[in-house]
């Protein structure tokens, strides 16, 4: 399945068009450039498309099921982009199916049109996708896991609630997660009161090679880089390898059907194994609180889990400020082209897209004839520092001690 997205006049985004959202897509730009907004729009319209697929499945399985109303203003509000929407905002999402059919969802003139006004999604085109959004607020998870329920007004917004719910779900199925590049392990212990989370050194308590450097601490007391990277690694592993599509599908269809009517005369048109299935993972600022080499190692970890050890088809989008991550992608491309791996990871240039967001539009950083990512625009700040340094040195203004 191929997807495209077009956005006009939405907050800082003036004119955006991606004709083919690649399996691994990266947005880089300055703060406020709109990279997270763009990723949120993609995630939102993927979710709306998912709801249309569920509705089509129900209607094909039980003709006469009533039509759902999609309150786009509520969706904009929960996505945190409602204040960016203008009277001339236009968004169009398209899904191009292997059958040759194209399904379109469009927001224009302050209303949503598209599939809801067309025929149902054809039986052979129906898909069931998981959409995960790992927000930059994930660093609150360790504290929230222990104190959140007791805090007043304990609602930190849609995206945090979603990532926390997914984290809680993932830790139901994961007892231990090894983070080699941070030289630690994350572990989960279930108690009568709930769950407790710990971080320990790779040679920590319970290992046979205990050393004087071993330790175990509560997750909430770990470093900020540990607190932001563990949810990313954990959810990448869970959704790409262990996620139960069958349970999620049955829950979604049942909940939707209870809104639509009775289960009488419901005859499923096909089982889950026959549906197209993709996990879409969206990560805000994977580099948060990480030293540059750890940023690169986290990308190795995520790429390895999502594309080389995955049980499910995965679509991955990152929004980042980090030029280190973009430069590291060139290393993963070269590793793929030469038949090597960097700490277990490599990636195919043809399945990657990297865009710089500037002045409300996109700059494609891929250099087609050389199979690499053009990183010069990301080095302007460093070059400016060198230029100023050289200028001071030439003018004799360097103070020697």
C-alpha positions in Angstrom: 0.0 0.0 0.0 1.2 3.5 -0.9 0.2 6.7 0.9 0.4 10.4 0.1 -0.3 13.5 2.1 -0.9 17.1 1.0 -1.2 20.0 3.5 -1.8 23.7 2.9 -2.0 26.6 5.3 -1.9 24.7 8.6 0.0 26.6 11.2 3.7 26.9 10.1 3.0 24.5 7.2 2.3 26.4 4.1 2.6 24.0 1.2 3.5 20.4 1.9 3.3 17.4 -0.4 4.7 13.9 -0.1 3.6 11.7 -2.9 4.9 8.5 -1.3 5.3 8.1 2.4 8.2 5.7 2.7 8.4 2.9 5.2 11.0 4.9 7.1 10.5 8.7 6.9 12.4 11.4 8.8 11.5 15.0 9.3 14.2 17.4 10.6 13.8 21.1 11.2 14.2 23.9 13.7 11.9 24.3 16.7 8.5 25.5 15.5 9.1 24.6 11.9 6.2 22.2 11.9 7.8 18.8 11.8 5.8 17.4 14.8 2.6 19.0 13.4 3.2 17.3 10.0 3.8 13.9 11.8 0.6 14.4 13.9 -1.4 15.1 10.7 -0.2 12.0 9.1 -0.9 9.9 12.2 -4.4 11.5 12.5 -5.4 10.8 8.9 -4.0 7.3 9.2 -6.3 6.8 12.2 -9.4 8.2 10.3 -8.6 5.9 7.4 -8.4 3.0 9.9 -11.9 3.9 11.2 -13.2 3.9 7.7 -11.8 0.4 7.2 -13.5 -0.8 10.4 -16.8 0.8 9.3 -16.5 -0.8 5.8 -15.7 -4.2 7.4 -18.8 -3.9 9.6 -21.1 -2.8 6.7 -19.9 -5.6 4.4 -20.4 -8.1 7.3 -23.8 -6.8 8.2 -25.6 -4.6 5.6 -27.7 -1.9 7.1 -25.1 -1.0 9.8 -25.5 2.8 10.3 -23.0 5.3 9.1 -20.6 6.9 11.6 -20.1 10.6 11.9 -16.5 11.8 12.0 -16.2 15.0 14.1 -13.0 16.4 12.6 -13.0 19.4 14.9 -12.8 17.1 17.9 -9.9 15.2 16.2 -8.0 18.4 15.6 -8.5 19.4 19.2 -7.3 16.1 20.6 -4.3 16.1 18.3 -3.3 19.5 19.5 -3.4 21.2 16.1 -6.8 22.9 16.3 -5.3 26.3 16.9 -3.3 25.9 13.6 -6.3 25.3 11.5 -7.4 28.2 9.3 -10.4 28.9 7.1 -8.2 28.1 4.0 -6.5 25.0 5.5 -6.5 22.0 3.2 -5.4 18.4 4.0 -5.6 15.5 1.7 -4.6 11.9 2.5 -4.6 9.2 -0.2 -4.2 5.4 0.1 -3.2 3.6 -3.1 -4.1 -0.1 -2.9 -2.4 -3.0 -4.7 -5.8 -3.6 -6.4 -5.3 -0.3 -8.2 -8.1 1.5 -6.2 -7.3 4.8 -4.5 -9.1 6.0 -1.4 -9.1 9.7 -0.4 -9.8 11.6 2.8 -9.9 15.4 2.3 -10.3 18.3 4.7 -11.2 21.6 2.9 -13.7 24.4 3.5 -13.7 23.4 7.2 -15.3 20.0 6.5 -14.2 16.4 5.9 -15.0 14.7 2.7 -13.8 11.6 0.9 -14.5 7.9 1.7 -17.6 8.8 3.7 -19.2 10.1 0.6 -18.0 7.3 -1.6 -18.8 3.6 -1.8 -17.4 1.5 1.0 -13.8 0.3 0.9 -13.8 -2.8 -1.2 -13.5 -6.1 0.6 -10.2 -6.9 -1.0 -8.8 -3.5 0.1 -9.8 -3.6 3.7 -6.9 -3.2 6.1 -6.4 -3.1 9.9 -3.6 -0.9 11.1 -2.1 0.0 14.5 -1.2 3.6 14.9 1.3 4.4 17.8 2.5 7.9 18.6 5.5 8.1 21.0 5.4 11.7 22.2 8.2 13.9 23.5 6.3 13.8 26.9 7.3 10.2 27.4 9.9 11.2 30.0 7.0 11.7 32.4 6.2 8.0 32.2 8.4 6.8 35.1 7.0 9.4 37.5 3.4 8.9 36.3 3.6 5.2 36.7 4.1 5.6 40.5 2.3 8.9 41.3 0.0 9.7 38.4 -3.1 8.2 39.7 -2.8 10.2 42.9 -2.2 13.6 41.2 -5.1 16.0 40.8 -6.4 16.6 37.3 -4.4 13.6 36.1 -4.8 14.1 32.4 -1.7 15.2 30.5 -3.3 15.3 27.1 -4.2 12.9 24.3 -0.6 12.0 23.2 0.8 11.4 26.6 -2.3 9.3 27.6 -1.8 7.2 24.4 1.9 6.6 24.9 1.4 5.8 28.5 -1.4 3.3 27.6 0.8 1.7 25.0 3.7 1.6 27.5 1.5 -0.1 30.1 0.3 -2.6 27.5 3.8 -3.4 26.4 5.0 -4.0 29.9 2.3 -6.6 30.3 4.2 -8.7 27.8 7.8 -7.7 28.6 9.6 -8.7 31.7 13.1 -7.5 30.7 14.6 -5.2 28.0 18.3 -5.1 27.4 19.7 -1.7 26.3 23.2 -2.6 25.3 24.2 0.9 24.1 23.3 2.3 27.6 24.9 -0.8 29.3 21.7 -1.4 31.3 18.6 -3.5 31.5 15.0 -2.5 32.1 12.8 -4.9 34.1 9.2 -5.1 35.1 8.0 -6.7 38.4 4.3 -7.3 39.0 2.9 -6.8 42.5 -0.5 -6.8 44.1 -0.5 -3.0 43.8 0.4 -3.0 40.1 3.8 -2.9 38.4 7.2 -1.7 39.5 9.9 -0.7 37.0 13.6 -1.0 37.5 16.8 -0.1 35.7 20.0 -2.1 36.4 23.4 -2.5 35.0 24.0 -5.3 32.6 25.9 -7.0 35.4 23.3 -6.1 38.0 21.5 -8.1 40.7 20.6 -11.6 39.5 23.5 -11.8 37.0 26.2 -14.4 37.7 29.0 -11.9 36.8 28.2 -9.3 39.5 30.9 -6.7 39.9 31.4 -3.7 42.2 29.9 -1.5 39.4 26.5 -3.3 39.4 23.4 -1.4 40.5 19.6 -1.5 40.5 17.5 1.6 40.8 13.8 2.6 40.3 13.1 3.6 36.7 11.9 7.0 38.0 15.4 7.6 39.5 17.3 6.8 36.3 18.9 9.4 34.0 16.8 11.5 31.7 18.3 9.8 28.6 17.3 6.4 30.0 13.8 7.6 30.8 13.2 8.9 27.2 14.9 6.0 25.3 13.5 3.0 27.1 9.8 3.7 26.0 11.1 4.1 22.4 13.0 0.9 22.4 10.3 -1.0 24.3 7.4 0.1 22.1 9.4 -0.5 18.9 10.0 -4.0 20.0 6.5 -4.6 21.2 4.6 -3.3 18.2 6.9 -4.7 15.6 7.3 -8.1 17.2 4.7 -9.0 19.9 1.6 -6.9 19.2 -1.5 -9.0 19.2 -3.4 -7.9 16.1 -6.2 -10.4 16.6 -7.0 -9.2 20.1 -6.8 -5.5 19.0 -8.9 -6.2 15.9 -11.6 -8.0 17.8 -11.7 -5.3 20.4 -11.9 -2.5 17.8 -14.6 -4.2 15.7 -16.7 -5.1 18.7 -16.5 -1.6 20.2 -17.4 -0.1 16.9 -20.2 -2.5 16.3 -21.7 -1.8 19.7 -22.0 1.8 18.6 -23.5 0.8 15.3 -26.1 -1.7 16.3 -26.7 -5.3 17.3 -24.5 -8.3 16.6 -27.5 -10.2 15.2 -27.0 -11.2 11.5 -23.3 -10.2 11.7 -21.3 -12.4 9.3 -17.6 -11.6 9.0 -16.6 -11.1 5.4 -13.0 -12.3 6.1 -10.8 -13.2 9.0 -7.9 -11.1 10.2 -5.2 -13.1 8.5 -6.7 -12.1 5.2 -6.6 -8.4 5.9 -3.7 -6.0 5.1 -2.0 -5.1 8.4 0.6 -2.5 9.2 2.0 -1.1 12.4 2.6 2.7 12.1 5.0 4.1 14.7 5.6 7.8 15.0 8.4 9.1 17.3 8.9 12.6 18.5 12.5 13.6 19.0 14.1 10.1 19.7 17.3 12.0 20.6 15.9 13.6 23.8 18.6 13.8 26.5 21.0 11.5 24.7 24.6 12.0 23.9 25.3 12.0 20.1 26.7 8.4 20.0 23.8 7.1 22.1 21.4 8.9 19.6 22.9 6.9 16.8 22.8 3.6 18.8 19.1 4.2 19.6 18.4 4.5 15.9 20.3 1.3 15.3 18.2 -0.4 17.9 14.9 0.9 16.5 15.7 0.1 12.9 16.8 -3.4 13.8 13.6 -4.1 15.8 11.2 -2.5 13.3 12.8 -3.7 10.0 15.1 -6.6 10.6 13.6 -8.5 13.5 10.0 -7.6 12.9 7.0 -10.0 12.8 4.7 -7.3 11.5 5.0 -4.9 8.6 6.1 -1.5 10.0 5.9 2.1 8.9 8.2 4.4 10.9 8.2 8.2 11.1 10.6 10.3 13.2 10.7 14.0 13.8 14.0 15.3 15.0 16.4 18.2 15.6 19.5 16.0 15.5 21.9 16.3 12.6 23.7 13.3 14.1 20.8 11.0 13.4 20.6 12.2 9.8 24.3 11.7 9.3 24.1 8.3 10.8 21.4 7.3 8.3 24.1 7.5 5.6 26.1 5.0 7.5 23.2 2.6 7.6 22.6 3.1 3.9 26.3 2.3 3.1 26.1 -0.7 5.4 23.1 -2.0 3.5 24.7 -1.4 0.1 27.9 -3.2 1.1 26.2 -6.1 2.8 27.2 -5.1 6.4 25.5 -4.1 9.6 26.2 -1.5 12.2 25.5 -3.1 15.5 22.9 -5.3 13.8 21.3 -2.5 11.7 21.3 -1.3 8.1 18.7 0.2 5.9 17.8 0.3 2.2 18.0 3.8 0.7 15.0 3.1 -1.6 12.7 2.7 1.5 13.9 5.9 3.2 12.8 9.5 2.9 14.4 12.4 4.7 12.9 15.9 4.6 14.1 19.2 6.1 11.1 21.5 7.0 11.9 25.1 6.4 9.7 28.2 5.7 6.6 26.0 5.6 7.7 23.6 2.9 9.8 20.5 2.4 13.4 20.1 1.1 14.1 16.5 0.0 17.6 15.7 1.4 18.0 12.5 -0.6 20.6 12.6 -3.4 19.2 10.2 -5.9 22.3 9.5 -8.0 24.6 8.9 -5.0 22.4 6.9 -2.6 23.0 9.2 0.3 21.4 12.0 2.4 22.6 15.5 1.7 23.6 16.9 5.1 25.3 20.2 4.2 22.2 22.2 5.2 22.4 20.7 8.7 26.0 21.8 9.2 25.4 25.6 8.8 25.6 26.3 12.5 28.8 24.4 13.0 30.3 26.1 9.9 29.3 29.5 11.3 31.0 28.8 14.6 34.2 27.8 12.7 34.1 30.9 10.6 33.7 33.1 13.7 36.6 31.3 15.4 38.9 31.6 12.4 37.9 35.3 12.1 38.9 35.9 15.7 42.1 34.0 15.3 43.1 35.9 12.2 42.4 39.2 13.9 44.6 38.2 16.8 41.7 38.3 19.2 42.2 34.8 20.7 43.4 35.1 24.3 46.1 32.6 25.0 46.6 31.5 28.6 
